[in-house]
Amino acid sequence: MTLKLPARLTLAEARAALPGLQAQTAQSMGSAGALVVDAGALVGFDSSAIATLLALRRDALAAGRGFSVRNAPRAMVDLAGLYGVADLLDFAPDASAAPAV
């Protein structure tokens, strides 16, 4: 399953978006394969986006599924690296080619 992130994911948006994203993830848990999060639409984010991704990863792994992020802005990959969680989020190779925000 591919889950698309909204265009903005800062603290204000993450609080509202996370329950909906988790509900979509839960609905797909019966399907096979990894949960892939598409971050290509992100144009505004902060560390709350990283926390949201970690919550989605935790849910996917608890259900025995893999997890990865694709199309992440370079700045998001860098932020995750700064926090030491980039490897946990398994950014797809195309993430490094995405433009910084």
Secondary structure per residue as TSV (DSSP state, phi and psi in degrees):
chain	resnum	aa	ss	phi	psi
A	1	M	-	360.0	140.2
A	2	T	E	-109.8	128.2
A	3	L	E	-112.7	125.1
A	4	K	E	-96.5	131.3
A	5	L	-	-80.7	153.4
A	6	P	-	-72.0	172.9
A	7	A	S	-67.3	-32.0
A	8	R	E	-124.0	136.3
A	9	L	E	-145.7	73.8
A	10	T	S	-104.3	-177.0
A	11	L	H	-51.9	-46.7
A	12	A	H	-61.7	-45.2
A	13	E	H	-75.2	-35.6
A	14	A	H	-63.5	-39.6
A	15	R	H	-59.5	-38.0
A	16	A	H	-82.7	-34.6
A	17	A	H	-80.3	-34.0
A	18	L	H	-56.8	-47.1
A	19	P	H	-58.7	-39.6
A	20	G	H	-67.1	-41.7
A	21	L	H	-64.5	-40.8
A	22	Q	H	-67.0	-35.6
A	23	A	H	-65.2	-42.4
A	24	Q	H	-62.6	-40.3
A	25	T	H	-64.3	-44.1
A	26	A	H	-62.9	-38.7
A	27	Q	H	-64.0	-28.8
A	28	S	T	-94.2	-0.7
A	29	M	T	-63.9	-20.0
A	30	G	T	-75.7	-17.4
A	31	S	S	-84.0	155.0
A	32	A	S	-80.4	160.8
A	33	G	S	97.7	171.5
A	34	A	-	-79.3	156.4
A	35	L	E	-84.9	121.3
A	36	V	E	-111.3	123.7
A	37	V	E	-100.8	124.2
A	38	D	E	-96.5	113.0
A	39	A	-	-101.1	15.3
A	40	G	T	-62.6	-25.9
A	41	A	T	-82.8	-11.4
A	42	L	-	-63.3	125.0
A	43	V	S	-122.8	-14.5
A	44	G	E	-145.2	125.8
A	45	F	E	-158.8	164.6
A	46	D	-	-139.9	-162.4
A	47	S	H	-63.4	-17.8
A	48	S	H	-63.7	-30.6
A	49	A	H	-64.9	-38.9
A	50	I	H	-65.3	-43.6
A	51	A	H	-62.3	-38.9
A	52	T	H	-63.1	-44.8
A	53	L	H	-62.2	-39.8
A	54	L	H	-65.0	-37.0
A	55	A	H	-65.9	-42.5
A	56	L	H	-65.6	-38.5
A	57	R	H	-62.0	-45.6
A	58	R	H	-57.8	-43.7
A	59	D	H	-63.6	-44.3
A	60	A	H	-63.4	-46.3
A	61	L	H	-66.1	-35.3
A	62	A	H	-64.1	-27.5
A	63	A	T	-91.6	6.2
A	64	G	T	78.2	21.4
A	65	R	-	-109.6	157.4
A	66	G	-	-78.0	176.3
A	67	F	E	-151.8	136.6
A	68	S	E	-153.7	162.8
A	69	V	E	-122.6	133.2
A	70	R	E	-124.4	160.8
A	71	N	S	58.7	29.8
A	72	A	-	-75.5	139.9
A	73	P	-	-60.7	146.0
A	74	R	H	-54.5	-38.5
A	75	A	H	-62.9	-32.5
A	76	M	H	-70.0	-42.1
A	77	V	H	-61.3	-43.1
A	78	D	H	-63.7	-41.9
A	79	L	H	-63.6	-43.8
A	80	A	H	-62.6	-37.5
A	81	G	H	-64.6	-40.3
A	82	L	H	-59.7	-39.3
A	83	Y	T	-82.6	-5.8
A	84	G	T	77.4	23.2
A	85	V	-	-119.8	8.8
A	86	A	H	-58.7	-40.6
A	87	D	H	-65.9	-34.4
A	88	L	H	-66.0	-32.3
A	89	L	H	-86.2	-8.1
A	90	D	T	46.4	62.4
A	91	F	B	-65.8	131.3
A	92	A	-	-65.2	153.7
A	93	P	G	-54.6	-30.3
A	94	D	G	-68.3	-12.9
A	95	A	G	-61.5	-36.3
A	96	S	G	-70.3	-18.5
A	97	A	G	-90.5	-12.2
A	98	A	S	-69.2	144.0
A	99	P	-	-69.3	149.8
A	100	A	-	-72.1	155.1
A	101	V	-	-103.9	360.0
